[in-house]
Amino acid sequence: MPYPNPLEIAVITSGNIAFQNWETVWIQERWTDSTCHFRFTCSEFSPLPTLWTGLKFLPGDIVQITLGGVVELKRGLISDRQVAYDANSHAVELTGVALSWQAATSSVDMPGQSFDGMSFEMIARTVLAKYGQPVKVIADNGLNPRPFVYAQPQKGETVWDFLESLARPRGIILGSDNEGNFLLISDHFDTPVADLVEGVNILKCQCVISIQNTYPFIAAENQTQGDNDVNMADASEQRAPITAGVGVLGINLPYRNLVTVPPHPTRGMDELFEVAKNEATWANGTIIKATITTQG
């Protein structure tokens, strides 16, 4: 039997154990999700261990995954091990996540539970520091520095849900990468590393243009505490309407509106208009979706 192509070998390494005889391999990196995901299956032919501690890969093991000699998941965690067998075969499936999963799925648990007056980046780094979670900022001019007047998590709210609710109104995308970093993403320019060209390197493509989540008119509404500068209706009936529009694509939409409420109270009208603008960006960003398959 010829030796397999080294560019087609997948290896999972945990401590001093490295295994490469996998039958199926699946890894998914989701930039707008809290973690990467993986799933590997194989057949075991060696005698089954009589003790649980004799198994080579166990839930909780920290692993590194290499595809074709390239590290595709630097800090992974096995979350599940499934075994199915009969008289003729013994199949094993390992599934897991990037190590960012542990922080993302934990509840916010900080003394005082108040982040009033802090910017999003300050809040994110403070919350994630408890877990030793690395953070990577991707933004040419830094993240939106506007502080939150009021910012407290709900009791038991997870770290990911809390930070995502703060990121969206500030125009920040919360994500993760294959190295286990939390990504804080804002406006930036990146140099393309490859071209996808029909008839050259695209094996198959599915492209959908949809207006299901698009609104040409969006308004953000808010109530805030009154003081000497902002009071009565100016404090209790704040409304910031904008025209979102999708004219860049030549798409004409009938009247359809969305009223959104900031997850955390805003103060000035400039902040409320910023919330409405960022909500429109999120909505219009879902118009075009392409799923492309390439060799390798």
Disulfide bonds with the S-S distance in Angstrom:
none
